[in-house]
Amino acid sequence: MEKTKVVIAGSGGRMGKVLLDCVAQADDLVLHAALEHTGSPLLCNVVAEGVKITADMEAALKGADVLIDFTRPEGTLRHLEVCRKLGVNMVIGTTGFNAQQKASLGAAAQDIGIMFAPNMSVGVNLLFKLLETASRVLDKGYDIEIIEAHHRHKVDAPSGTALGLGEVIAKTLGRDLEKCAVYGREGITGERDPSTIGFATVRGGDIVGDHTVLFAGIGERIEITHKASSRATFAIGALRAARFLKANKAGMYDMQDVLGLK
């Protein structure tokens, strides 16, 4: 069977290095190229047999099947333009996109396969599904709070995963997250509005990613938690998504599609 040819963006970063290791261990995948930004001190470093880190996007992506991108919105959009031009599918784990940038992803999905998810952990995506049930059952009389913690280097807050959890809950309850989300509390805030969904953010140390959804009622509370102890869980999900895209046509997908949870 022909191996899926994978390109890793941000190959010198924390997530990029894990992805390189996981691709090397996969029997059905091969590293086609490794990308880094212009000026990176890692350029020309050898990361696999015959593969050096490069900043030349077109050369790296030519002939590839899929690009896996866990970088930043601006970089991902530059990669998107080249992938669309060359017909290369994308697995996107980048977070922090605004509405206009997300629309660009949707437009490109008319021509290539895009798997876009704020978190590619199998466990977190099961959590998304569990929250649909919990939200339907606990729709009245329970205050909803989302608490997330990540390492000191994370640049966006709340995390894309936390926002994704909030979106699942809001959609299930028929609410608009943009209108009901509360991202910080300070001073005299008044009593809690029961229709809101609260977010609390922690940043410190080397925390890979912790997420808890709290349903707080009178006399009881339900906490649904996922804790990641290694970035390998995200990489394994991303490789699963790469395999999925090779077997499917152009379109916009998420991990629920990849895992058959829809």
Backbone as numpy.savetxt, mean C-alpha at the origin, in Angstrom:
# Nx Ny Nz CAx CAy CAz Cx Cy Cz
7.87 -23.12 -17.48 7.02 -21.92 -17.48 7.90 -20.68 -17.48
7.52 -19.72 -18.32 8.29 -18.48 -18.40 8.16 -17.68 -17.12
9.28 -17.19 -16.62 9.26 -16.43 -15.38 8.75 -15.01 -15.61
8.10 -14.45 -14.59 7.63 -13.07 -14.64 8.81 -12.14 -14.40
9.00 -11.19 -15.30 10.14 -10.27 -15.22 9.75 -9.04 -14.41
10.42 -8.86 -13.28 10.05 -7.86 -12.29 11.10 -6.75 -12.21
10.62 -5.51 -12.13 11.49 -4.36 -11.86 11.12 -3.82 -10.49
12.12 -3.49 -9.68 11.90 -2.94 -8.35 12.28 -1.46 -8.34
11.32 -0.59 -8.00 11.61 0.84 -7.84 12.06 1.09 -6.40
12.91 2.09 -6.22 13.41 2.37 -4.88 14.17 1.19 -4.31
14.96 0.57 -5.15 15.60 -0.70 -4.79 16.62 -0.58 -3.66
17.06 0.64 -3.37 18.03 0.82 -2.29 17.39 1.16 -0.96
16.06 1.31 -0.94 15.36 1.65 0.29 15.07 0.43 1.15
14.46 0.68 2.31 14.15 -0.42 3.24 13.26 -1.47 2.59
12.18 -1.01 1.96 11.27 -1.95 1.32 11.88 -2.54 0.06
12.62 -1.73 -0.69 13.24 -2.22 -1.91 14.18 -3.39 -1.67
14.96 -3.30 -0.62 15.91 -4.38 -0.30 15.19 -5.68 0.03
14.08 -5.57 0.76 13.30 -6.76 1.09 12.70 -7.37 -0.17
12.21 -6.53 -1.06 11.66 -7.02 -2.32 12.71 -7.73 -3.15
13.92 -7.18 -3.21 15.00 -7.83 -3.95 15.27 -9.23 -3.40
15.30 -9.35 -2.09 15.54 -10.66 -1.47 14.42 -11.65 -1.80
13.18 -11.17 -1.74 12.04 -12.06 -1.97 11.96 -12.50 -3.43
12.26 -11.59 -4.37 12.28 -11.97 -5.77 13.36 -13.02 -6.02
14.51 -12.85 -5.39 15.62 -13.81 -5.57 15.25 -15.20 -5.09
14.34 -15.28 -4.12 13.95 -16.58 -3.56 12.77 -17.22 -4.28
12.15 -16.48 -5.21 10.96 -16.99 -5.91 11.35 -17.75 -7.17
10.80 -18.94 -7.34 11.14 -19.77 -8.50 10.51 -19.26 -9.80
9.40 -18.54 -9.69 8.65 -18.14 -10.89 8.85 -16.67 -11.25
9.76 -15.98 -10.55 10.04 -14.58 -10.82 11.52 -14.38 -11.10
11.83 -13.34 -11.88 13.22 -13.01 -12.13 13.36 -11.49 -12.07
14.45 -11.02 -11.47 14.69 -9.58 -11.41 15.16 -9.09 -12.77
14.35 -8.24 -13.38 14.65 -7.69 -14.70 15.52 -6.44 -14.59
15.22 -5.59 -13.58 15.99 -4.36 -13.38 15.69 -3.81 -11.99
16.55 -2.91 -11.53 16.40 -2.26 -10.22 16.61 -0.77 -10.40
15.63 0.02 -9.94 15.65 1.47 -10.15 15.98 2.23 -8.88
16.69 3.34 -9.04 16.89 4.33 -7.97 16.88 5.71 -8.61
16.75 6.74 -7.79 16.67 8.09 -8.32 18.04 8.57 -8.81
18.00 9.53 -9.73 19.24 10.13 -10.24 20.04 10.74 -9.09
21.32 10.45 -9.05 22.16 10.98 -7.98 22.32 10.06 -6.80
21.61 8.94 -6.80 21.73 8.00 -5.69 23.15 7.43 -5.65
23.75 7.31 -4.46 25.09 6.72 -4.36 25.09 5.22 -4.66
23.90 4.63 -4.79 23.80 3.20 -5.04 23.79 2.85 -6.53
23.73 3.86 -7.38 23.71 3.59 -8.82 24.92 2.76 -9.24
24.65 1.78 -10.09 25.66 0.84 -10.63 26.02 -0.29 -9.66
25.47 -0.27 -8.43 25.68 -1.41 -7.53 25.01 -2.66 -8.12
25.68 -3.78 -8.03 25.14 -5.04 -8.54 24.21 -5.64 -7.48
22.94 -5.93 -7.87 21.97 -6.48 -6.92 21.54 -7.90 -7.30
21.89 -8.33 -8.48 21.63 -9.70 -8.93 22.50 -9.96 -10.14
22.59 -11.20 -10.55 23.43 -11.54 -11.70 22.99 -10.75 -12.93
23.88 -9.92 -13.44 23.58 -9.13 -14.63 22.70 -7.92 -14.40
22.41 -7.60 -13.14 21.51 -6.47 -12.85 22.21 -5.46 -11.95
22.36 -4.24 -12.46 22.90 -3.13 -11.68 21.80 -2.09 -11.45
21.85 -1.41 -10.31 20.89 -0.35 -10.04 21.09 0.79 -11.04
19.97 1.26 -11.60 20.03 2.30 -12.62 18.97 3.37 -12.36
19.17 4.54 -12.96 18.17 5.61 -12.91 17.47 5.77 -14.26
17.83 4.96 -15.22 17.26 5.05 -16.57 15.96 4.25 -16.63
14.84 4.93 -16.47 13.55 4.25 -16.37 13.19 3.49 -17.64
13.35 4.11 -18.79 12.95 3.45 -20.03 13.77 2.20 -20.28
15.08 2.28 -20.06 15.93 1.11 -20.26 15.58 0.00 -19.28
15.29 0.39 -18.03 14.97 -0.60 -16.99 13.65 -1.30 -17.27
12.66 -0.55 -17.76 11.31 -1.09 -17.91 11.07 -1.78 -19.25
11.91 -1.51 -20.23 11.72 -2.12 -21.54 11.81 -3.64 -21.44
10.75 -4.33 -21.87 10.73 -5.78 -21.84 10.29 -6.39 -20.53
9.99 -5.54 -19.53 9.56 -6.06 -18.22 8.07 -6.40 -18.23
7.67 -7.24 -17.28 6.25 -7.57 -17.11 5.58 -6.66 -16.09
6.30 -6.35 -15.00 5.67 -5.60 -13.92 6.71 -4.80 -13.14
6.31 -3.60 -12.73 7.11 -2.76 -11.83 6.46 -2.79 -10.46
7.26 -3.04 -9.43 6.76 -2.95 -8.06 7.31 -1.68 -7.44
6.40 -0.82 -6.98 6.77 0.54 -6.58 6.24 0.86 -5.18
7.17 1.01 -4.23 6.84 1.46 -2.87 7.65 2.73 -2.60
7.49 3.74 -3.44 8.32 4.93 -3.28 7.48 6.09 -2.75
7.45 7.20 -3.47 6.64 8.35 -3.09 5.79 8.78 -4.28
4.71 9.50 -4.04 3.77 9.82 -5.13 4.42 10.41 -6.37
5.31 11.38 -6.20 5.92 12.04 -7.36 6.72 11.05 -8.20
7.51 10.20 -7.53 8.29 9.20 -8.24 7.41 8.16 -8.90
6.38 7.71 -8.19 5.48 6.71 -8.74 4.80 7.22 -10.00
4.40 8.49 -10.00 3.73 9.05 -11.18 4.67 9.14 -12.37
5.95 9.41 -12.12 6.93 9.40 -13.22 7.08 7.98 -13.78
7.14 7.00 -12.88 7.22 5.60 -13.31 5.96 5.21 -14.09
4.81 5.70 -13.62 3.53 5.38 -14.25 3.51 5.80 -15.71
4.03 6.96 -15.99 4.04 7.49 -17.36 4.82 6.56 -18.29
5.97 6.10 -17.82 6.80 5.22 -18.65 6.17 3.83 -18.76
5.63 3.33 -17.66 4.98 2.01 -17.70 3.81 2.00 -18.68
3.03 3.07 -18.65 1.89 3.16 -19.58 2.37 3.17 -21.03
3.43 3.90 -21.27 3.99 4.00 -22.62 4.48 2.65 -23.12
5.12 1.88 -22.22 5.75 0.62 -22.62 4.86 -0.61 -22.38
3.68 -0.41 -21.78 2.79 -1.54 -21.53 3.22 -2.43 -20.38
3.83 -1.83 -19.37 4.31 -2.59 -18.20 3.31 -2.42 -17.05
2.87 -3.52 -16.48 1.94 -3.47 -15.35 2.63 -2.91 -14.11
1.83 -2.44 -13.15 2.39 -1.86 -11.93 1.71 -2.41 -10.68
2.53 -2.74 -9.69 2.07 -3.01 -8.33 2.49 -1.80 -7.50
1.52 -1.06 -6.97 1.81 0.19 -6.29 1.45 0.11 -4.81
2.47 0.24 -3.97 2.27 0.27 -2.53 2.56 1.64 -1.96
2.83 2.62 -2.82 3.09 3.99 -2.39 1.85 4.58 -1.73
2.04 5.37 -0.68 0.92 6.04 -0.02 1.11 7.55 -0.09
0.07 8.29 0.27 0.15 9.75 0.30 -0.33 10.44 -0.96
-1.01 9.71 -1.86 -1.53 10.33 -3.08 -2.70 11.26 -2.75
-2.81 12.37 -3.48 -4.01 13.19 -3.37 -5.03 12.71 -4.41
-6.21 13.33 -4.41 -7.29 12.86 -5.29 -6.91 12.96 -6.76
-6.24 14.03 -7.14 -5.84 14.20 -8.54 -4.83 13.14 -8.95
-3.90 12.83 -8.07 -2.90 11.81 -8.38 -3.55 10.43 -8.50
-4.51 10.14 -7.63 -5.23 8.87 -7.73 -5.98 8.77 -9.05
-6.50 9.90 -9.51 -7.20 9.91 -10.79 -6.25 9.56 -11.93
-4.99 9.97 -11.82 -3.99 9.63 -12.84 -3.75 8.12 -12.89
-3.77 7.48 -11.72 -3.62 6.03 -11.69 -4.80 5.37 -12.40
-6.00 5.87 -12.12 -7.18 5.30 -12.74 -7.17 5.45 -14.25
-6.70 6.59 -14.72 -6.63 6.81 -16.17 -5.66 5.84 -16.82
-4.51 5.63 -16.19 -3.51 4.71 -16.75 -4.01 3.27 -16.76
-4.90 2.94 -15.83 -5.42 1.57 -15.74 -6.30 1.20 -16.93
-6.61 2.16 -17.79 -7.30 1.84 -19.03 -6.38 1.09 -20.00
-5.06 1.27 -19.80 -4.09 0.69 -20.74 -3.23 -0.41 -20.14
-3.01 -0.38 -18.82 -2.17 -1.38 -18.16 -2.87 -1.89 -16.90
-2.39 -3.02 -16.39 -2.90 -3.53 -15.14 -2.22 -2.84 -13.97
-3.02 -2.31 -13.04 -2.48 -1.64 -11.86 -3.10 -2.26 -10.62
-2.27 -2.76 -9.73 -2.73 -3.22 -8.43 -2.28 -2.18 -7.42
-3.22 -1.42 -6.90 -2.93 -0.31 -6.00 -3.58 -0.59 -4.65
-2.75 -0.66 -3.61 -3.27 -0.92 -2.27 -2.39 -0.23 -1.24
-2.99 0.37 -0.20 -2.19 1.03 0.83 -1.40 0.05 1.68
-1.80 -1.21 1.67 -1.09 -2.23 2.45 -1.28 -3.57 1.75
-0.18 -4.26 1.49 -0.26 -5.52 0.75 -0.14 -6.75 1.63
-0.13 -6.55 2.93 -0.13 -7.68 3.85 -1.43 -8.48 3.70
-1.31 -9.79 3.63 -2.50 -10.64 3.56 -3.36 -10.44 4.80
-2.71 -10.33 5.96 -3.45 -10.15 7.21 -4.21 -8.85 7.26
-3.59 -7.76 6.80 -4.28 -6.46 6.80 -5.47 -6.49 5.86
-5.33 -7.13 4.72 -6.45 -7.18 3.79 -7.57 -8.08 4.27
-7.25 -9.07 5.07 -8.30 -9.81 5.76 -8.98 -8.91 6.78
-8.19 -8.06 7.45 -8.73 -7.10 8.41 -9.76 -6.18 7.73
-9.46 -5.71 6.52 -10.42 -4.89 5.78 -11.76 -5.61 5.67
-11.70 -6.89 5.34 -12.93 -7.67 5.16 -13.66 -7.85 6.49
-12.92 -8.14 7.56 -13.53 -8.31 8.88 -14.23 -7.03 9.34
-13.64 -5.87 8.97 -14.22 -4.60 9.40 -15.57 -4.32 8.76
-15.79 -4.85 7.58 -17.11 -4.69 6.96 -18.18 -5.33 7.86
-17.91 -6.54 8.33 -18.86 -7.22 9.22 -18.99 -6.50 10.55
-17.85 -6.14 11.16 -17.88 -5.47 12.45 -18.64 -4.15 12.38
-18.44 -3.40 11.31 -19.09 -2.10 11.17 -20.61 -2.23 11.03
-21.03 -3.27 10.31 -22.48 -3.48 10.16 -23.12 -3.84 11.49
-22.43 -4.65 12.28 -22.99 -5.10 13.56 -22.92 -4.00 14.62
-21.84 -3.21 14.59 -21.60 -2.20 15.62 -21.88 -0.79 15.09
-22.91 -0.67 14.29 -23.18 0.61 13.62 -23.80 1.66 14.52
-24.39 1.25 15.65 -25.02 2.21 16.57 -24.53 1.96 17.99
-24.22 3.06 18.70 -23.83 2.94 20.10 -22.35 2.68 20.33
-21.55 2.68 19.27 -20.12 2.42 19.39 -19.33 3.56 18.72
-18.37 4.11 19.46 -17.47 5.13 18.92 -16.30 4.43 18.25
-15.92 4.94 17.08 -14.90 4.27 16.27 -13.63 5.11 16.23
-12.53 4.50 16.64 -11.23 5.16 16.63 -10.21 4.24 15.96
-9.32 4.82 15.18 -8.27 4.06 14.49 -6.91 4.56 14.99
-6.12 3.66 15.53 -4.81 4.01 16.09 -3.74 3.31 15.27
-2.78 4.07 14.78 -1.70 3.46 13.99 -0.34 3.93 14.48
0.65 3.03 14.35 2.03 3.34 14.76 2.99 2.87 13.70
3.98 3.73 13.38 5.02 3.39 12.41 6.36 3.95 12.86
7.39 3.57 12.12 8.77 3.97 12.42 8.96 5.47 12.26
10.06 5.96 12.79 10.34 7.41 12.82 10.58 8.01 11.44
10.84 7.17 10.43 11.17 7.69 9.10 9.94 7.89 8.21
8.79 7.42 8.63 7.59 7.54 7.79 7.21 9.00 7.64
6.90 9.42 6.40 6.73 10.85 6.13 5.27 11.29 6.04
4.32 10.34 5.94 2.92 10.74 5.84 2.13 10.23 7.04
1.09 10.97 7.39 0.24 10.59 8.51 -1.16 11.16 8.29
-2.20 10.40 8.64 -2.16 9.00 9.06 -1.65 8.11 7.93
-1.32 6.89 8.27 -0.81 5.97 7.26 -1.88 5.69 6.22
-1.43 5.30 5.03 -2.38 4.92 3.99 -3.26 3.77 4.42
-2.70 2.86 5.21 -3.49 1.73 5.70 -4.58 2.21 6.64
-4.24 3.12 7.56 -5.24 3.65 8.49 -6.37 4.33 7.74
-6.01 5.11 6.72 -7.04 5.77 5.92 -7.89 4.73 5.18
-7.23 3.67 4.70 -7.97 2.61 4.03 -8.96 1.93 4.97
-8.55 1.71 6.22 -9.45 1.13 7.22 -10.64 2.06 7.44
-10.35 3.37 7.54 -11.41 4.34 7.73 -12.38 4.36 6.56
-11.85 4.24 5.35 -12.70 4.25 4.16 -13.63 3.04 4.12
-13.10 1.87 4.51 -13.94 0.67 4.56 -15.09 0.86 5.54
-14.77 1.38 6.73 -15.80 1.58 7.76 -16.82 2.61 7.30
-16.34 3.75 6.79 -17.24 4.82 6.37 -18.17 4.34 5.25
-17.62 3.62 4.28 -18.44 3.12 3.18 -19.51 2.17 3.68
-19.13 1.27 4.60 -20.08 0.31 5.15 -21.21 1.01 5.89
-20.87 2.11 6.57 -21.86 2.84 7.38 -22.57 3.94 6.60
-22.22 4.09 5.31 -22.86 5.11 4.51 -22.43 6.52 4.84
-21.20 6.67 5.31 -20.66 7.98 5.65 -19.60 8.41 4.64
-19.30 9.70 4.63 -18.23 10.27 3.81 -17.04 10.52 4.73
-15.94 9.78 4.51 -14.80 9.88 5.41 -14.24 11.30 5.44
-14.26 12.00 4.32 -13.73 13.36 4.30 -14.48 14.28 5.25
-15.75 13.97 5.49 -16.58 14.82 6.35 -16.61 14.34 7.80
-16.40 13.04 8.02 -16.57 12.52 9.39 -15.24 12.20 10.10
-14.12 12.28 9.38 -12.83 11.96 10.00 -12.37 13.08 10.93
-11.79 12.69 12.07 -11.16 13.62 13.01 -9.71 13.17 13.17
-8.76 14.04 12.79 -7.36 13.64 12.75 -6.54 14.12 13.94
-7.11 14.90 14.82 -6.36 15.34 15.99 -7.29 16.01 16.98
-6.96 15.90 18.25 -7.75 16.54 19.29 -6.81 17.27 20.24
-7.16 18.51 20.54 -6.35 19.29 21.46 -7.22 20.37 22.07
-7.02 20.64 23.36 -7.76 21.70 24.02 -9.19 21.29 24.34
-10.07 22.26 24.44 -11.48 22.00 24.77 -12.19 21.62 23.48
-12.40 20.34 23.29 -12.96 19.86 22.02 -14.47 19.63 22.09
-15.04 19.64 23.29 -16.44 19.31 23.43 -16.65 17.81 23.39
-17.89 17.39 23.60 -18.18 15.97 23.59 -17.96 15.38 22.20
-17.66 14.11 22.20 -17.40 13.41 20.94 -18.67 13.31 20.11
-18.57 13.65 18.83 -19.67 13.47 17.88 -19.72 11.99 17.51
-20.82 11.30 17.79 -20.89 9.85 17.55 -20.77 9.45 16.08
-20.94 10.40 15.17 -20.86 10.07 13.75 -19.43 10.14 13.21
-18.48 10.57 14.04 -17.11 10.74 13.57 -16.31 9.43 13.64
-15.23 9.41 12.89 -14.24 8.33 12.96 -12.92 8.99 13.30
-12.35 8.65 14.44 -11.13 9.30 14.91 -9.87 8.58 14.48
-8.80 9.35 14.30 -7.50 8.79 13.94 -6.45 9.28 14.93
-5.60 8.38 15.40 -4.48 8.74 16.26 -3.21 8.15 15.66
-2.14 8.93 15.65 -0.90 8.54 14.99 0.26 8.51 15.98
1.05 7.45 15.90 2.28 7.31 16.70 3.45 7.12 15.74
4.55 7.80 15.98 5.76 7.63 15.18 6.95 7.45 16.11
7.72 6.38 15.90 8.89 6.18 16.74 9.66 4.92 16.43
10.96 4.98 16.66 11.81 3.80 16.57 11.71 3.10 15.23
11.66 1.76 15.29 11.64 0.96 14.07 10.34 0.18 13.91
9.25 0.73 14.43 7.95 0.05 14.33 7.60 -0.16 12.86
7.40 -1.39 12.45 7.11 -1.68 11.05 5.71 -1.21 10.68
4.73 -1.51 11.52 3.37 -1.07 11.26 2.36 -1.75 12.16
1.72 -0.98 13.03 0.66 -1.48 13.90 -0.61 -0.71 13.62
-1.73 -1.42 13.52 -3.03 -0.78 13.30 -4.09 -1.42 14.20
-4.83 -0.59 14.90 -5.92 -1.06 15.75 -7.17 -0.25 15.45
-8.28 -0.94 15.24 -9.58 -0.28 15.13 -10.35 -0.58 16.40
-10.75 0.49 17.07 -11.44 0.38 18.36 -12.90 0.75 18.19
-13.79 -0.16 18.57 -15.23 0.11 18.65 -15.56 0.19 20.14
-15.77 1.40 20.65 -15.97 1.60 22.08 -17.44 1.87 22.38
-18.07 0.92 23.06 -19.47 1.08 23.45 -19.60 1.31 24.94
-20.80 1.23 25.44 -21.06 1.35 26.87 -20.98 -0.05 27.49
-20.00 -0.24 28.36 -19.85 -1.53 29.03 -18.96 -2.52 28.30
-18.53 -2.19 27.09 -17.63 -3.09 26.37 -16.92 -2.34 25.25
-15.83 -2.89 24.80 -15.16 -2.38 23.62 -14.55 -3.54 22.85
-14.53 -3.39 21.56 -13.98 -4.40 20.66 -12.79 -3.79 19.96
-11.65 -4.49 20.00 -10.45 -4.01 19.35 -10.00 -5.05 18.32
-9.82 -4.60 17.11 -9.32 -5.48 16.04 -7.96 -4.94 15.63
-6.92 -5.76 15.80 -5.54 -5.29 15.65 -4.74 -6.15 14.68
-3.91 -5.48 13.92 -2.90 -6.17 13.11 -1.54 -5.54 13.41
-0.53 -6.37 13.63 0.83 -5.89 13.87 1.78 -6.59 12.91
2.53 -5.79 12.19 3.54 -6.34 11.27 4.90 -6.30 11.96
5.60 -7.41 11.96 6.92 -7.47 12.59 8.05 -7.48 11.57
7.70 -7.61 10.29 8.70 -7.64 9.22 8.11 -7.09 7.94
8.91 -6.35 7.17 8.45 -5.86 5.88 8.27 -6.99 4.87
8.75 -8.16 5.20 8.59 -9.30 4.29 7.12 -9.59 4.02
6.25 -9.31 4.99 4.82 -9.57 4.78 4.27 -8.71 3.64
4.75 -7.47 3.52 4.31 -6.60 2.43 4.90 -7.06 1.10
6.15 -7.49 1.14 6.81 -7.96 -0.08 6.14 -9.22 -0.62
5.80 -10.13 0.26 5.14 -11.38 -0.17 3.81 -11.06 -0.84
3.07 -10.11 -0.26 1.81 -9.70 -0.87 2.03 -9.04 -2.22
3.08 -8.22 -2.35 3.37 -7.53 -3.60 3.71 -8.53 -4.71
4.47 -9.57 -4.37 4.82 -10.59 -5.37 3.58 -11.38 -5.78
2.71 -11.60 -4.82 1.44 -12.27 -5.15 0.63 -11.42 -6.13
0.67 -10.10 -5.92 -0.02 -9.18 -6.82 0.61 -9.17 -8.20
1.94 -9.25 -8.27 2.63 -9.29 -9.56 2.19 -10.50 -10.37
2.06 -11.63 -9.71 1.60 -12.85 -10.39 0.17 -12.68 -10.88
-0.65 -12.05 -10.05 -2.06 -11.82 -10.40 -2.16 -10.96 -11.66
-1.38 -9.89 -11.73 -1.46 -8.98 -12.88 -1.06 -9.67 -14.18
-0.12 -10.57 -14.11 0.32 -11.25 -15.33 -0.80 -12.08 -15.93
-1.71 -12.54 -15.07 -2.80 -13.40 -15.53 -4.09 -12.64 -15.81
-4.08 -11.31 -15.68 -5.30 -10.53 -15.85 -5.07 -9.38 -16.83
-6.16 -8.85 -17.34 -6.11 -7.78 -18.34 -5.95 -6.42 -17.65
-5.83 -5.38 -18.47 -5.69 -4.03 -17.95 -6.87 -3.67 -17.06
-6.60 -2.85 -16.04 -7.65 -2.44 -15.12 -7.04 -2.04 -13.79
-7.90 -1.52 -12.91 -7.48 -1.13 -11.57 -7.91 -2.20 -10.59
-6.96 -2.73 -9.84 -7.23 -3.80 -8.89 -6.71 -3.41 -7.52
-7.18 -4.13 -6.49 -6.61 -3.99 -5.16 -6.35 -5.37 -4.59
-5.87 -5.44 -3.36 -5.51 -6.74 -2.79 -6.73 -7.61 -2.52
-7.89 -7.02 -2.40 -9.10 -7.82 -2.26 -9.32 -8.65 -3.53
-9.01 -8.06 -4.69 -9.08 -8.81 -5.95 -8.04 -9.93 -5.96
-6.82 -9.59 -5.58 -5.73 -10.57 -5.60 -6.04 -11.76 -4.71
-6.63 -11.51 -3.55 -6.89 -12.57 -2.57 -8.26 -13.23 -2.74
-9.03 -12.76 -3.72 -10.36 -13.35 -3.95 -11.34 -13.08 -2.85
-11.24 -11.90 -2.21 -12.11 -11.57 -1.08 -13.34 -10.74 -1.48
-13.47 -10.43 -2.77 -14.62 -9.65 -3.23 -15.76 -10.58 -3.63
